[in-house]
């Protein structure tokens, strides 16, 4: 399972040199890597959306209660749906947002796994500082 999450396609050495810059992938290998990572992101999103579907009722209740507390006393708050599918679409949108929030770190990790092999060490250096700070800010947010 971890290989599916964090696996990387094999890079083939085109020259017999010991330099790391000589490890290059063909266009087809890049496209295969991209296809694999996109499928992983879709799978993560499907799992996150499913989890969001089950987490949506308590989160919706909590948000609704907070909104009701902000309304001044004496004013009655009524939820209005103008079309038949609006209530269902609200549930779908909220569950998708919850799922996207849950799996965003995994999707970003897949994006980084695709981009990082093409960067030189000097280009990766700022991300070594930015990555942990971003995770900390994500958790604090």
N, C-alpha and C positions, 0 to 999 in steps of 0.2 A: 504494500500500500504506500509506503514512503517513497518507493521508487516511482510510483505514479505521480505523487505530489511534487517531488523535487528532482526527478530524473532529467537527464540531459542527453541529447543525441550525441553520438560519438563523432568527434572531429577527426578527419583523416589528414595525416601528414602528406602534403603534396611534394615536399622536397625532403631529402634525407639530412637536413640540417638540424642542429640541436636548438636553434633559436625558436622561441615560442611564437614569434610573428609568422613563422613559416607554416603553422597549422591553420590551414584555411579550408573552408567548406565551399562546396559548389552551390550554385543557385538552387538546385533541386534539394540539396541537404538543408539549406536555410528554409526553404518552403516547407519541407517535412517537419522541421523543428517548430516552425510557426504554427502549422496545422495541429501538431500534438499539443502545443501550449494553448491554442484556442479551444480545443476540445476539453482540456483540463479546466479552463476557465468556465466553460459552459456547464461542465459537470459540477464544479464548485457552486456556481450560481443556482443550479437546479436544487442542490442539497440545501443551500442557504434559503432559497425561496420556500422549500418545503418546511424547514424549521421556522421560517417567518410566518408561515400559514398557521402553525400551531401556537406561536408566541403572540400572534396578532390580537386575540381577544383580551388578554390582560393588559397589553400595552394600549390598545384602543380605549379600554375602560379607564385606565390611568390618565390618559391624555384628555378624555372627555370630562373626567372629574376635575382635573386641574382647570379646564376651561370653564366649567360651571362655577368654580370658586372665584374666578376672576370677574364674573358678571355681577353687577351690583344687585343687592337684595331688592325684591319686588319685581324684578324683570325675569320672566320665564324664558328659558333657553330651549328651543325646539330644533331638532335636527330635521332638515328638509332635504329630500331627494327629488329632483325635478323629473327624472326619468326612471323607468323601471330598473335598468341595469346599474344605476349610479351607486347603490349600496354595495352591490357585488364588486364593482370596479374600485370602490374605496377600499374594500378588503384586499383585493388583488394588489393595488398600488402600495398599500401600507405593508403588506406581507413581503412584497418585492423589496421595498426600502429597508425593511428589517433584515432580510436575507442578504442584500447587498452590503449593508453595514457589517454583518457577521463575516462575510467572506472577502471583504475588501483587502485585508492583509495577504490572503492567499493569491488573489488575482495580481496584486502588486508584486508579489514574490515571483510569479510566473513571468510577468513583464520584465523584471530585473534579470531573471534567469535567461531570457532571450537576448537582452541587450548586453549584459556583462561580458560574455565571451568576446565580443567585438571591441571592447575597450582596452586601452593600454593601462598599465598600473598607475601612471600619473593621472589618467582620466578617472580612474576608480577611486582615487584618494579622497576627493570631497564627499563621495557617497558613503564612505566608511564613517564619516562624522555625521552626515545628514540622516543616514538610516536609523541609528539608535535614537536620535533626537526626534525623528518623525514618529517612531513607535511610541515613545514616551508621550508626545503631544497627542497622538491618537488615543491612547489610553486615558489621558487626563480630560480629553474633550468629551 
